[in-house]
């Protein structure tokens, strides 16, 4: 799925970097700022919610899209900083992905 999304977004003209796990994504984002982060909830080493918490703990407000098939009430607690976090429910199509990316990037 990672490769498909990577290629699909590059095909729409976006510059895309990919990581296999949350820790790698966190480290990469620490070195280079991105306009948007798309993360799956289920990853090795760190969940998508843990990645969001790590990014937000640095007072970083980069827009994030969290992909998940889980019930959001099971993943999210009221005290979490979900400012500029959108959710993409699995399964989804490429048109859903493109729309979510467009909306996240255009949001103030």
C-alpha positions as CSV (number, residue, x, y, z in Angstrom):
1,X,0.0,0.0,0.0
2,X,2.9,2.4,0.8
3,X,4.3,2.0,-2.7
4,X,0.9,2.5,-4.3
5,X,0.2,5.7,-2.4
6,X,3.7,7.0,-3.0
7,X,3.4,6.5,-6.8
8,X,-0.1,7.8,-6.9
9,X,0.8,11.0,-5.1
10,X,3.9,11.5,-7.2
11,X,1.8,11.0,-10.3
12,X,-0.3,14.0,-9.1
13,X,2.8,16.1,-8.8
14,X,3.5,15.9,-5.1
15,X,7.0,15.4,-3.8
16,X,6.8,12.3,-1.6
17,X,9.2,10.6,0.9
18,X,8.3,7.3,2.4
19,X,9.2,5.5,5.6
20,X,8.6,1.9,6.7
21,X,7.9,2.7,10.3
22,X,6.9,5.5,12.7
23,X,10.4,6.0,14.3
24,X,11.9,6.5,10.8
25,X,9.2,9.0,9.9
26,X,9.7,10.9,13.2
27,X,13.5,11.1,12.6
28,X,13.1,12.2,9.0
29,X,10.6,14.9,10.0
30,X,13.0,16.1,12.7
31,X,15.6,16.8,10.0
32,X,13.3,18.2,7.2
33,X,10.0,19.9,7.5
34,X,7.1,18.6,5.4
35,X,3.9,20.3,4.4
36,X,1.9,17.1,5.3
37,X,2.4,13.8,7.0
38,X,0.3,10.8,6.1
39,X,0.6,7.9,8.5
40,X,-1.0,4.6,9.1
41,X,-2.1,3.8,12.6
42,X,-0.6,0.3,12.5
43,X,3.2,0.4,12.1
44,X,6.2,-1.3,13.6
45,X,7.7,0.3,16.7
46,X,5.3,3.1,17.1
47,X,1.6,3.6,16.2
48,X,0.3,6.5,14.1
49,X,-1.2,8.0,17.3
50,X,2.2,7.7,19.0
51,X,3.8,9.4,16.0
52,X,1.2,12.3,16.2
53,X,1.9,12.7,19.9
54,X,5.7,12.8,19.4
55,X,5.3,15.4,16.6
56,X,2.9,17.5,18.6
57,X,5.1,17.3,21.7
58,X,7.6,19.4,19.8
59,X,4.9,22.1,19.2
60,X,4.9,21.1,15.6
61,X,1.6,21.8,13.8
62,X,2.3,20.1,10.5
63,X,-1.0,18.8,9.1
64,X,-1.3,15.0,9.5
65,X,-3.6,12.4,7.9
66,X,-4.1,9.3,10.0
67,X,-5.2,6.2,8.1
68,X,-7.0,3.6,10.1
69,X,-9.7,0.9,10.1
70,X,-10.1,1.2,13.9
71,X,-12.9,3.1,15.7
72,X,-11.5,6.5,16.4
73,X,-13.0,6.4,19.9
74,X,-10.7,3.5,20.7
75,X,-7.6,5.3,19.5
76,X,-8.0,8.9,20.6
77,X,-8.2,10.3,24.1
78,X,-9.6,13.8,24.9
79,X,-6.3,15.2,26.1
80,X,-4.5,14.5,22.8
81,X,-3.6,17.4,20.6
82,X,-5.4,16.6,17.3
83,X,-5.1,20.1,15.9
84,X,-4.7,19.7,12.1
85,X,-5.2,16.0,12.1
86,X,-7.6,14.4,9.6
87,X,-8.7,10.8,9.4
88,X,-8.9,8.6,6.4
89,X,-10.9,5.5,7.1
90,X,-9.8,2.2,5.5
91,X,-10.6,1.0,3.0
92,X,-10.4,4.1,0.8
93,X,-9.9,4.8,-2.8
94,X,-7.4,7.0,-4.5
95,X,-10.0,9.8,-5.0
96,X,-10.4,9.8,-1.2
97,X,-6.7,10.0,-0.7
98,X,-6.4,12.9,-3.2
99,X,-9.2,14.8,-1.6
100,X,-7.8,14.3,1.9
101,X,-4.4,15.5,0.8
102,X,-5.8,18.6,-1.0
103,X,-8.0,19.5,2.0
104,X,-5.1,19.1,4.5
105,X,-2.7,21.2,2.5
106,X,-5.2,23.9,1.9
107,X,-6.4,24.2,5.5
108,X,-5.3,27.4,7.3
